[in-house]
Amino acid sequence: ELLLDKGQIILQGPPGTGKTYIARKLASLVAGDDARVSVVQFHPSYSYEDFIEGYRPTGPNEFQVSPGPLKDLAARASADPDGHFVLVIDEINRGNIAKVFGELLYLLEYREDTLTLQYSHTPFKLPRNLLIIGTMNTADRSIALLDMALRRRFHFVGLLPDEPPIRGLLDRFLETNAPDMVFLASMLDHVNSKIGDRHAAVGPSHFLTRNPKRLTDAWARRVWKHSIMPALMDRFFDRLEELEQFEYDAIRDRTSVEDEKGSRSTAESLEDDETHA
């Protein structure tokens, strides 16, 4: 509803919360056909010429104006006004938005208007049936570079480990696919409570494997060592001595003790209720 309302949304949250996965699934759902979905990824060297249009070599000392993915998809959307076309921009905040978007920043809000493009000098309109889904990593400090002009042109949807639909996702996945590994969800919750910053939290996707048979303690240890710990190392790069508390065995032992205390407390509370009754 948000996407269809404004024409563009941004899914934002820390790494591992499924932003790109959800963006692509949502794009397929809205478009109804993957052929009407295009995916691009922004990065620091991505430019207006890459995104909208620019000169490309066609031979020795020969160049011509060629369309980028945005202009290509806009042409297809204009030719098929009854269908929805979706452009997914992954890591949208990693590019220089003002430089990459150019005239598009104006056209995102004023879809009925036409502007002249700077290379082809042709009129260009952004069709209403061309929708844009961006993803943004909130742990990336470059989000501060997003100005208010861009922010008010997008609806923002948060994907945070402590809020639905991400909250409890790993619990539910493990209960269905590997009930004996549910403790991993408690371990991740404990780590995120220690980090104390929901925008830098560790997301559940590290353990959302397509092959549930891999969900063993040995596999979880490998993922923890080679995926979770490096992410935490980046977070605590100036306080490496604190990393020991996040080792797999240390976290598992602590959460096991806390779970046992919680179970004992619940049992005692039920016993008191029965006695009172």
N, C-alpha and C positions, 0 to 999 in steps of 0.2 A: 504493500500500500504506500509506503514511504517512497519507494522507487518510482512508482507510477505517478505519485503526487507531484514531486518536484522534477523528476527526470534524471536525478543523479543522487547517489548516496555514497557514503564512505563507511566501511566496516573498520572499526579501530579497536586495538587491544594489544596486549603483549604477545611475544612469539609463542607459537604452539597452541593457539586458541581456535584454529581452523578458519581464519579469515579468508584465505585464498580458496580453500575447499568450499566454503559456504558461498563465496562470491561466484564461483564457477557453477555450482549447482543451482543457485538462484538465477543466474543468467540463462542457463539451459531451460529452466522452468518457464521463465517469462518469455523467452524467445520462441520456445516450442520446437526449436530445431537448432542443433549445434552449428549448423552452417551459417546461422545468423548471429553467431557469437564470435567476437575477436578478443584476443588477450594480448596485452602488451605489459612490459615491466619497465618502470622508470628507474633511472640511475643517474648519478651526477653528470655524466656526459651526454645524456639524452637531450635532444634539442627540438625546437619548433620544426626544423627541417626534417627530423626523423618522424615527428608525430603528425603534422598537418600537411606540409608540402615543402619541397626544396629542390635545388638543382642536383641532378645525378648524372654521372658520366655515361654517355651513350656510344662513345668511340674516341679515337685520338683527338684531343683538344675539342671535343664536342660535349655539350651539356644540355639537358632539357629539364624543365620543371616536372617533377614526378610527385604524385600524391602519397601521403603517409597513410597509416592505418585509420586515422580518424576521418580523413577526407574520403577514403575508399568506402568505409562503412556508411558514411553519410550519403554517398551517391546511391548505394544499394538500398538504403532506407527510403530515400526520396522516390525511387523507382517502384517501391512496394509499400505504399502508405498504410496498408491494412495489416502488416506484420510488425512485430516488435524486433528491433535489432539492439544488441547489447554489447557495449565495449567494456571489458574488464581491465582496469589499470591497477596492476599489482605494485605495491610499495610506492604509492603515489607521492608520498612526502619526500622521497629520495631524489626527486628531480627538482630543478629550479622551476617551480610552477608558473610564475609570471612569464618566464622566458619560453617555456614549452607550450603553454596554452595560447599565448598571443591573443588574437581576436576571440578565441573560444571563450575566454573569461567573460566577455560581454554577452556572447550568444547563448551561454548556459542559462542566463536569466531571461533574455529577450529572444525567444525562439522564433518569433514572427518577423524579426528584423533581418536585414541582409547587409553584410559588410564585404568590402573588397579585400581579397587576400593579397599579401604583400609581394609574392613572387609571380603568380600567374595573372594578377590584376583582374581576376574574375570575381563576380559576385558570389557570395557563399552564405547559405542559410543552414542552421542546424535543425534537422527535422525533429518533430516532436516524438516520433516513434523510434528515435535513437536514444537509448538509455545508457547511463554510465554508472558502473559500480567500481569504486576505488577501495583499496585496502591500505591501512596505515598502521605501522608498528609504533605503539605509544611508548615503547622503551627507547626508541630512537630519538635522540635529542633534537634532530632536525625538524620535529613537529612544531617547534617554536617559530619556524620560518613560514608557516601557513598564516597568511594575513586574513583579516576579517572579510575582505572582499571574496575570498574563496570560501571561507567557512559558511557565509550566509547563503551561498549558492548550492550547498549540499546539505542533505539530512545526514546526521551522524548516528551510527548504531554501535554501541559498545559491546564488545565480546570480552568479558572479564571473568577470571576463574571463580570469583566470589559472587557472581550474579547469574541468573538464568539467561540463556539456556546452557551455559558452560558449567555452572555450579552443579556438582553431582554427576556430570557426564561420565567421568572415569569410573566412578562407583557403579553406575548402571551398566557400563560396558563390561567391567570385570565380573560383576554379578552374573551377567548373562553368559560370558565366554570363558571365564576362569575364576570361579568363586573362591578358590584357595589363594588367589592373588589380590583379593580386595584390599589388603593392607597397603598396597601401593598408593591408593587414593589418599589414605590417611597420612602416608609419608609425604606426599606432595603437598597436602594441606598444611602439614607442619612446617615444611620448608617455606611456603609462601607466607605463613604467619611470622616466621623469623625474618624474612626479607622486609616485610612491613610496607611494601609499596606495590599496590595492586597493578600498576602500569608496568612494573618490572617483574611480575610474578612468572612462575614457570607454568606453562600451559600443559594440558593433558595429552596433547597429540603425540608426545614422545612414546606413549604406551598404547596408542590406538592402532595396533597392527592389523593388517588385512588377513593375517593367518593366525587365528587364535591358538593353534597348536604351539606357537612360539612362546606363549605366555607361561614361562617357567621362571623359577627363581634365578637360575643361571643367566637367562636372557635378560631379565630385569636388572641384574647386577651390571651386565655389559652396557646396557642402555644408560644406566645411572652414571657409570664411570666415564663413558665416552660421549654423552650427550648432556645430561643434567649437570655434572660437575664442570665441564667447560663453560656452560652458560653462567654458572654461579661464579666461576673464576673471573669472568669478565665483569660481573657485578661487584666482586670484592677484590679487584686487582690491586688496590692499595692497602688491603687488610687480609693478605693471604693466610695469616695465622688463624683466621676465623673459619677457614674452609673445612677444617677437621670435623667441626660439629655437623657438617652436611654429608659426611661419608655415609654410604649405604647402610653399613652395620650400625652406626651411631644413631641414625634416624630411625631405623627399624626397631632397635632396642627401645628407644625413647617412646615411639608411638605405641609399641606393644605394652609398655608399662602404663601409659596413659589410657589405653583402651581397657586394660585390666582394671584400673582404678574406676573408670567410667562404668564398666559392667558391674563391679562390686557395689558402687554407689547406687546404681539403678536397682540392683537386687535388694539392697538394704532398705531403699525407699519403698519398694513394693511390699517388703516384709512388714515395715512399720505401718503401711496403709492397711494391710490385712489384720494386723494386731489391733489397730484402732477401730476397724470395722467390727 
